[in-house]
């Protein structure tokens, strides 16, 4: 069976891989932040920025599928 570009695009492998990698990154950053004894303001801003960007990533993922009729 030969894999065509249309089949590969239909499976949405790249967007799913990026969302999965982002999830792992957020998990690790939140774990790191929770182990800090006394977080500073820049550390809090860093975590807030990374976690807040998740909404944008998820929105891009959801809207990247196109219209499937």
C-alpha positions in Angstrom: 0.0 0.0 0.0 1.4 3.3 -1.1 0.8 6.3 1.2 -0.4 9.4 -0.8 0.1 13.0 0.4 -3.7 13.3 0.7 -3.8 10.4 3.1 -1.0 11.8 5.1 -2.7 15.1 5.3 -6.0 13.5 6.2 -4.4 11.8 9.2 -3.1 15.2 10.4 0.1 13.6 11.9 2.1 16.8 12.1 -0.6 18.9 14.0 -1.2 16.0 16.4 2.5 15.5 17.0 2.9 19.2 17.7 0.0 19.3 20.2 1.3 16.2 21.9 4.8 17.7 22.2 3.3 20.9 23.5 1.4 19.0 26.2 4.6 17.3 27.4 6.4 20.6 27.5 3.6 22.2 29.5 3.5 19.3 31.9 7.3 19.5 32.6 7.2 23.3 33.0 4.3 23.1 35.5 6.1 20.3 37.4 9.2 22.4 37.6 7.3 25.5 38.7 5.5 23.5 41.5 8.9 22.4 42.9 10.2 25.9 43.3 10.4 26.9 47.0 9.8 30.6 46.4 8.9 31.4 42.7 9.8 34.9 41.4 7.7 37.1 39.3 9.7 36.4 36.1 9.3 32.6 36.7 5.5 33.1 37.2 5.3 35.2 34.0 7.2 32.5 32.1 4.8 29.7 33.2 1.8 31.9 32.5 3.0 32.7 29.0 3.7 29.1 28.1 0.4 27.8 29.6 -1.6 30.6 28.1 -0.1 29.9 24.6 -1.8 26.5 24.9 -5.1 28.0 24.0 -3.7 29.4 20.8 -2.0 26.1 19.9 -5.2 24.2 20.6 -7.2 26.7 18.5 -4.8 26.3 15.6 -5.0 22.5 15.8 -8.8 22.5 15.9 -9.1 24.9 13.0 -6.4 23.3 10.9 -8.6 20.4 9.7 -10.5 22.3 7.1 -14.1 21.7 6.1 -14.8 18.0 5.8 -18.0 17.5 3.9 
